[in-house]
Amino acid sequence: MKKALLLGGIIFLTLGTVQGQEQYVLSVNINNSNGSGKEVWSSQIERIVRADRSEVFLFEAENGSLSITFSLHPLDDERLLLVAGSDFRLYENQEGPLVSANLKSISLKKGEKVVYYPLGKNDESNEGGMLFFLEVTVNLLENENI
Amino acid sequence: MCPDKSLLSAFYDNEIDEPWKGEIIKHMAACSACRSQFEELKEMSLFLQQDKLVIDGRTGDDIYKQVFHQHRRSRILPVWERMNPWPLAVAALLILGISLIIPFSKTKESFITPSLVLIENDQVDLSDMDNLIPIMLPPKQKFSYYGDSQLLKAAGFEGDTLP
């Protein structure tokens, strides 16, 4: 009787742990374009992310640093809440160092692509400036992904 | 009534207070047996206080060493005294060495240039579960700041199908 209870308890705890550790593949296409919209460089990164855990991208450039934190929170079987936080420090600024922190969230379906502009988006022509953005897609991690 | 031997010994060591001390002195003045016992104690004490005590050809130091070694042999040694200390010391040194080397070995490679590493190799490391990804922008590329961040849905998504 004791053995059966012990075995049942272990199975219950194991199932609970496995269920609570849903994993996703976070695909991020990093893009930096110049004023005329021409891509200067881009890079794609894929990461395995656990639900409710964060993934931090730390970008360093000559004139500043940008930290972006993504976290995924399941809403239901189909939808996820993507929370994106940014912490930007611009060292070279005419009015002194600039610090900007933002937090945005969006619900998305698995496989749906969202675009994140951590430094804002200039809809008009931005001659000379660079437009930095990340295209983010989230998929459920399945065995064949590994 | 005669005092027992332990009381006499205590009296000899001057550990008995008044009025008992006076009573014992009075008693000993009248009791030859107690006086005799007291003299024995005195002789024994003087004998043991000799500088070079010799019993059956052995000095006091020899006797002490013999008793001490018998005591050491008879007691159960703890695990850390019984085991060979060298493997433990080597393991401790290895752990210390590794813990000193690891922090220094990561410093130079912690920043990667995505255009050099990730695109050229066309590989994505899914096994690395560190949640911090440091990325150095290519040289001469700078950040341009336009305002608050924006998170937007991309056009062209058609439901649940994967892109």
Interface residues (C-beta under 8 A of the other chain):
Chain A: V25 I30 N32 V40 W41 S42 S43 Q44 I45 E46 R47 I48 R53 S54 E55 V56 F57 L58 F59 E60 A61 E62 N63 G64 L66 E78 L82 A84 S86 F88 L90 E92 L98 S100 N102 K104 S105 I106 L108 K109 K110 G111 E112 K113 V114 V115 Y116 Y117 P118 L119 G120 K121 N122 N126 G129 M130 L131 F132 E135 T137 N139 N145 I146
Chain B: F111 P114 S115 L118 I119 V124 L126 S127 D128 M129 N131 L132 I133 P134 I135 M136 L137 P138 P139 K140 Q141 K142 F143 S144 Y145 Y146 G147 D148 S149 Q150 L151 L152 K153 A154 G156 F157 G159 D160 T161 L162 P163
